[in-house]
Amino acid sequence: MYKLFTTLALAGALSACGSDSDSLDPDSGLSFALTVDRAEMTPNYLITQDDVMGSTASITTQGQGLEISDFSYFYTVANTTFSMTSSSVSAYGEVDGKIQEINQAIVGGIQWATFGNVDDEKMIAIDSSWYGLLNHSLYTFNAETGESEGSVSLSILEDTTLGGAWPTALVVRGDQLYIPYVKLLYDAETEAVLTPDADVGYVAVFDYPVTEGATPVQTISLNSISNVGTHGATTGLIQTDSGDLYGYTNGETSGGFSPASEHPSSIVRINDGEMVFDEDYEFNIEEATGGGKIFWFSYLTDNKAIARIVDRRDILIDHDQNPETAEVQIDDVLDAVQWEDYYTFGADLVGELSYRQKLVIIDLETKSITDIDGVPAHAARLVPDTEIIDGKFYASIVTNDESAVYQVDIETATAVKGSTIEGYTIRGFQNLLTD
């Protein structure tokens, strides 16, 4: 029997009622992590449940779980899940048939930006913050033991006149580390976070392993795309089975761009063995989807990726000073909340129209996009990497009416609805058992 680990953020008035145990019994069901309060994003619980696909079952924290008291990011490498707070990194895995904490590393005041998997043997993580975008540290953790293997400082940018770098992926290919980034400029006077250099795509390349004080051996750039990835993403760049790297661009308000880029959302490629964007490959997502933009993607297999596309939505707005009704693009309405998950907060402004993501499968080689049948329009943010389990991908779907689990058949691009979620969203599903 496989066991799933999920990262779940629950909103609403649920009480935190975890169990008193310091381990989880895999035989009792699927293992996953929940966050009780959407507004505060704390506390988190690791729990087990025997079925996430039951049509009448619901997913809840009641009466079960290991408590993680602070807001946490989660990232899984091999069979170890890392929970990262600003003060510690805890590793959870199977020990003697039970899932429990296998190591805790104490860190201090770190604002995590993104994470990466090195050969299923190590997790690497990088920090960033609005106030400290110029200097970064790369942290390494052993995936088998969960132990820290130290950190090194590095600089992504030489010229910081147009802002600092917010990393959107960490990909190790051979003896090089690729870091795409969104370029951000913090205006202390207005307390605004801007993207004044949004019309160029960047990927910094470092020698790997990274040494103390490292700078890029090369920075790949392209003037026909926006910055690579989105704020809050950890898979702005992915690697296929053949070794090619694909990056996506979003460029709109939903991806954290202010002002938005003038370039269309697209996918670009860095061929295996090269350190330049492939000039013969640029996949215009807006042309392929009628105005849609990629918000997140992750690699599946056979040159295919699963992705969330933000649909273009034109809505009717009654202007105070103009009795006529004007048709405007939804991002023009929601600029004021560009750095938040406005799919939920924006619902107060435009109702169900703020739920405008669709789940698709992208064939990177043929440049084709297939909508996944059975998944409603929804909202999602902070989605980590994926794991395919028995040919299926599990997704948490938040609509205007509910949150629920959907099981996606990759081969047929169809989905089946499973359990409802008493709260907000599940961020990822992984198998934690070693057998």
N, C-alpha and C positions, 0 to 999 in steps of 0.2 A: 504494500500500500504506500502510495506517495503522500507526502504531507505538504501543504502549501503554507508559505509565510506571506502575509499581506500587510501592507501599511495602510491603516484605515484612520481617517479623520472624521470623528463624529461631532455633529453640532446639535444643539438643543439642550433640553433639560435632563439629560440622562445623569443618573448618579453614578459615582465611581465606586463600583462594588467588586473589585477583583478578589481573587482567593488569597489565602494566606500561604500558599505553596511557593517554593523558590524554583520550581521546575514545571514543565508541561509534559503530559503523557501523550506521546504521538498516537497511541492506540485509541485515544478518545476522539480523534478526528483531525481536522486540518488546523495548522498552526498559522496565526497571523497577528499583526499588531494593530491596535486601534488607538486613536486619539479621541478623547471624550468631548472636548469643547472646541468648536470651530473658531470662536472668537479668540480664545487664548491659545489654542493648539496644544493644550496640556490638560491632564496627564495622558500618557500613553500606556497601553496595556498590550502585552503579548498574551494571546489566548489560543485555545483550540476549539474547533467546532467540527462535528462529524460530517457536515454537508453544507456546501455553499451554493449548491444548485437545486435545493429543494424548493418547489414552487410555493409551499406554504411556510417554509422556514424563514426566520429572520436572523440577522447577524447583530449581536449586541454584546456589551461588556458585562452584563449583569452576572454576578456570582462567579466570575472566572478571571484569570489573567495575572501576569507578572507586571508590576507597576514600574513605569519609567516616568519619573516625576516631572521632567522638563520637556519642552518642545524638542522634537528630535527629527532629524533626517534619517532615512534608512537606505542602505545599499547592500546588496548581497553578492558575494563572490563564492563560487563553488557551493558548499553547504553551510556557509557561515554568513549570518546577517549582522551587519554593523549598525548600531544605533548611535548617532552622533548628536550630542548636545553641545552647547557652548563651553561646557566645563569638562566633559568626559566622552570617551568613545568606548562603548560596551559591545562585546562580540557575543553572539548567541549561536549555539550549535548543539548537535546531538552528543550526549555523553551517557553511556550505559543505557541507551534506549529512551532517554528523556531529553527534551530540549531545555537548555538552561544557559545561564551566563557562563562563558568559558574564560573571559578575560575582561578587565576594565583598565583603560589607560586614562590617566588624569591629564587633561589639557586645560589651558587657561584663556578664557575670553576669545574664543575663535568663532568667527562667523564663516561657516562653511559655504562654499560656492558650488562645487561640483565634484564628481567622483569617477573613478575608472577601475577597470579590471585588467590585471596583467597576467595573462596565461592561466587564469583560474587559480593563481597561487598567491597573489597580493592584491590588496585594495590600495589605490592611491587616491588622495584627496587634496584639494587646494582650497585656500581661504580667499575671502575678499569682503569688502564692505564699502558702503557709500563714501566713508571718510578715508579709507585706506586702499585705494585702487591701484596705487603705484608700485607697491611691493607685496610679494606673495610668498607663501611657504608651501612646499609640497610635502605631504605626510605619507608614510608607507606603513601598512599593517599586514601581518602575515595571515593569510586566509585560513590556514589550518589551526593555528593556535590563538588567533585573534590579537596577538601581541603587537605593540608598536615597534617599528624598526627605525624610528627616528624621522627627522625632517631636514629639509634644506631650503634655503632662501633662493628665490629667483626673481628676475625682472622680465616682464613680458614686453614692455614698451621702452623705447629710448626717448621718443618725443611725446611728451604728455601735455602739450598745449591744447589738444582737442579731447582731453580726458584720459582716464585710466581704463584698464582692461577688466571686464567681468567674464571669466572663463565659462564656456558653455559645453565643454567636453574635455575629457582626458583620454587620448587614444595612443597606446604604445604599439608601434609597428616596427618590428626588428629592433634596431638600436636607436630609434628616434621616438620622441614624444611629441604629439601634435595637440596644440591647444587653440581651438577657435575661440573668439571672444566678441562680446558686445562692448563697444567703446562708450564709456559713461563719463559725464562731466558733472560734478556736484557743485552747485552754486550755493555757497554757505549763506549768502545774503538773502536769497529768496527761498532757501531750503528746497530747491527743485533739483531733480536728477534729469539731465538732458542727454540727448544723443546727437551731438553736433556733427558727427562724422559717420552718419548712418548709411551713406551711399557707396561704401566700399566694404568688401568682404575680406576678413583677415584670418589667417591661421599661423600661429607662431610655432616653429619647429625647434626642439631642443635635442641635444644628444641625451640618450638614456642608457644607463642610469644618470639622473641629473645630479650634478655636483654643486656644492655650496657656492652661492653667488652667480649662478649660471644666467646667461643671456641667450636669446635665440641664435641658432646657427643660420637661420633664414626665416624671414616672414613672408608667407605667400599672400598675395593680395590680388583682388579683381575689382575693377571699377564698374562693372555692369550689374553687380548684385549688392544687397545690403549686408550688414554684419551677419556672420554665420551663427545660427542658433537663436535662442530666445532666453530672456532673463528667467532664471529658475529651472532651466533645462540642464540635463547632464548628458544628453545624447545629440548635441548639435552636429556632431561628426560621428559617423559609424563606419565600421570596417566589414567588408563582405568576405565570403569564403575565399575569394581569389586574391585578397589583399588590397583591393581598391578601397579608397575612402570616399564616402559621399557626405556632403554637408547640405543642410537646408537653410534657407533664409525666410524670414517672416516680414520684418520691416514695418509692421503696423503697430498701432497703439496697443493691441492685445499682447504683443510680444515685448512690450516695455520700451517702445521707441517714441521719443518726444524731442523733436518732431519726427513724424514717420518718414520712412525712406520713400523716394520717388521711384525706386526700382521694383519690379514685380517679385513676388515670392517665387523662389526657384530652388532647384537642386543642382549642385555642381559636383564634380568628381576630381579626385587626385589619384591618378593611376598608380598601381603597385610599382615601387622602385623609383618614383618621381617625387619631386617637391615643387610642382607647379599645378595650377588648375588646368584640367584638360580643356583646351580651347575648342575642341570639337564636341564637347558635352555641356549643355546647359538646358535644363528641363524647366520650362516656364509653367509653374503650377497654376497661375491665374488663367492662362489660356486653356489649360486642360480641364479646369473646374468651373469656368464661368465667373471668375473673380475671387475664388477662394484662396486662402493662404495657409501654409503649414504652420501649425502651432507646436507640434512635437512629432518626432518619429523614432523608431527603434528597429534594429535589424531582426529579421526572422531567419530565413534561409533561402538558398537558391536565388540570390540577387533580389529578394523581396523584402520590403519593409512595411511595418504597420504604422499608420500615421493618423493624427487628428488634423482635419482640415477645418479652418474657421471659414464658414460660409459667408459670402457677402449678403448683407441684409439691408435693403432699402426700406425705410419706415417713414410714416407721415407725421410731421410735427406741426402743431399749431403755434406760430410765432406770436408773441405778445403784441408786437408792433405791426403785425401784418395779418389781417384776417384771412388771407389766402393760406392754404395748406401747401407746404413745400415738401418735396421728397428728398431726403438726405440719406447718406450712408451712415450706418449705425455708429461707426467709430467717431464720426464728427460730433455725435451726441455725448459720447462717453469719455471724451478726452480728460475730463477732470479726475478720473479715477484710473489713469493709465497704468499705475504701478501696482494695482491690486488685482485680485481675482474678480474682475468686474462681472464675470458671468453670474456670480451670486449676488454681489452688492448691487450690480447694475440692474438686477431684476426689479428693484424698487422703482427704477426709472422707466424701463421699457418692457417690463413683464417678461413673458416667455420668449420674446425675441432675443433676449440676452443669452439664451441657451442655443448656440448656433454652431457647435462643433459636430462634425460627423467622423465616424471611424472608417478608414479605408485601408486597402492593401495596394502598395505601389510596386510595380515591377520596374526596378531601377534600370534594367538593361533595355527593355522595350519602350520605356517611358509611357506606361499605361497605368491608369488608376481605376480600381474597382471598389465601389461603395460596398460595405459589409451589410448585407441584408439582415434586417431584424433589430438593428441598433437605432434607437431614436436620437433626434437632435439633443445634444447634451452639453455639459460644461466640465472642464477638468484643468488642473494646473499641478505643477510640481510632480510630474510623472517620471519615475526612474526608468532604468533599463528593464527589459522584459525577459521572461523565460518561457520557452515552449514546453508544455507538459502533455505528453501523449498526443502530440499533434494539435493541441489546443492552446489558445491564448485567452486568459481570463481578464476581463475589463470591468472596472467599476464605472457605472454610467449614472450621472446626476442629471435629472430632468427637472422641469418645472413642478412635477408632481411627486417625485420620489427618488431615492437612490437604490440601485439594485446591481447585482452581479450578472454579467453576461459571459457566456462561454462561446468563444469564436472558433469556428472550424476554418483553419487557414486555407485548406485545399479548396473548399467550396465558397469561401467568403460569405458565410452565413453565421448567424448567432442565435443562441437560445438563452432566454432570460432565466435566471436562477433566483437565489434568495434576495429579499429586500434587505436594506441596511437601515438600522435605526440611527440615523444621523447623516453624516456628510459623504465621505468617499473613501474608497480603497485605492491606494497608490500603486500597488504592485503585488504580484503573486510569485512566490518561489518555492522550490522543493528543498527542504532542509535536511532530509534524511540522507545518511551516507550510503545506504544500501538501496 
